[in-house]
Amino acid sequence: MTRDLYERHYEELMRYCLQLCRSREAALDLVQETFLKALEREEAMDAYSPEQQRSWLYRAAKNLFLDGVRKSALLRRKQSL
């Protein structure tokens, strides 16, 4: 599953992550984290249709991005205290 999923969605997901991050390095990290999460859920991912898999990848990437933004904001807030 994972190799096929990666090959089908890497380029498109990378473009999406570049739009979110505005940094190639950050986007590469985000794509890698997203596929690692998919690998952790390999059994569940196998049960999804290709459309559901794609949707899951995009949602996971967005959630990981937002988690990173929240962590950065918390760190900045703590450092300013």
Secondary structure, 3 states (H helix, E strand, C coil): CHHHHHHHHHHHHHHHHHHHHCCHHHHHHHHHHHHHHHHHCHHHHHHCCHHHHHHHHHHHHHHHHHHHHHHHHHHHHHHHC
